Amino acid sequence: MSAQQQGLVDACLYHTTKKPLTVDYDDEISSRVDAIAVMVNLACAEENKIMLVYHPGLLDVVINISNHDPIDEAREHAAIVLMNLVREQHRKSLTSMVQFFF
C-alpha cells in the first residue's frame, strides 16, 4: 500500500479526527479504528515512513489518539503506527523526530 495515493492519508486523518454523531456512533467509531489501522499498514512500508512523518498534522493526531482515545483498539493501533515509523535502526533522523514529540 502506498501513502502516495492522492488523498489517502488525508482521508485517514479526516476519519480519525471526525467527531461521532449520536445517530451513527458505532459506524463512526468503526470508521476511526479502520482509518488508524490503515495508517498502521502504511507505516510498515519504508517508502511511506518519511512522507507520513512530514505529513501536516499526522503525528499530532496519532500521538493524541495513542494517549487519549476512549477506544482501546484505536489507542493500540496508534501506538503501533508510532512503533512502525521508528522500527528501522538506520533511520536516526526519523527516530529522533518522533522522540521529539514525546
C-alpha positions in Angstrom: 0.0 0.0 0.0 1.4 3.4 -0.9 0.9 6.5 1.1 1.5 8.4 -2.1 -2.0 7.6 -3.3 -3.6 11.0 -3.6 -5.8 11.8 -0.7 -5.3 8.6 1.2 -3.6 10.0 4.2 -5.9 13.0 4.3 -8.9 10.7 4.3 -7.4 8.7 7.2 -6.8 11.8 9.1 -10.4 13.0 8.5 -11.8 9.8 9.8 -9.6 9.7 12.9 -10.5 13.2 13.9 -14.2 13.3 13.0 -16.5 13.6 16.0 -19.1 10.8 16.1 -22.7 11.7 15.7 -25.1 10.0 18.1 -27.1 8.5 15.2 -24.1 6.8 13.6 -22.0 6.4 16.7 -21.0 2.7 16.1 -20.2 3.3 12.4 -18.1 6.4 13.2 -16.1 4.5 15.9 -15.6 1.7 13.4 -14.5 4.2 10.8 -12.0 5.8 13.1 -10.5 2.4 14.1 -10.3 1.3 10.5 -8.6 4.6 9.5 -5.9 4.2 12.1 -5.5 0.5 11.1 -4.8 1.7 7.5 -2.1 4.0 8.9 -0.6 1.0 10.7 -0.2 -0.7 7.4 1.1 2.4 5.6 3.7 2.9 8.3 5.1 -0.6 7.7 6.5 0.3 4.3 9.8 2.0 4.2 8.8 4.1 1.2 5.9 5.7 3.2 7.7 6.5 6.5 9.3 9.8 5.7 6.1 11.1 3.9 3.9 10.1 6.9 6.2 11.8 9.4 6.2 15.0 7.5 2.5 15.0 6.6 1.0 18.0 8.3 -0.8 17.0 11.5 -0.4 13.3 11.2 2.0 12.8 14.1 -0.1 15.1 16.4 -3.2 13.1 15.6 -1.6 9.7 16.1 0.1 10.8 19.4 -3.2 12.2 20.6 -5.1 9.0 19.8 -2.4 6.9 21.4 -2.7 8.9 24.6 -6.3 10.0 24.9 -8.7 8.0 22.6 -11.5 6.3 24.6 -11.4 3.2 22.3 -8.7 0.7 23.4 -8.2 -0.6 19.8 -7.7 2.9 18.4 -5.0 3.6 21.1 -3.3 0.3 20.4 -3.3 1.0 16.6 -1.9 4.5 17.1 0.9 3.1 19.3 1.7 0.6 16.5 1.8 3.4 13.9 4.5 5.1 16.0 6.4 1.8 16.5 6.3 1.1 12.8 7.6 4.6 11.9 10.7 4.2 14.1 11.3 0.5 13.7 14.3 0.8 11.3 17.6 1.3 13.2 19.3 3.2 10.4 16.6 5.9 10.3 18.2 8.1 13.0 16.6 11.3 11.9 13.2 9.7 11.8 13.6 8.2 15.2 14.8 11.5 16.8 12.0 13.4 15.2 9.3 11.1 16.6 11.1 11.1 20.0 10.9 14.9 19.9 7.1 14.6 20.2 7.3 12.5 23.4 
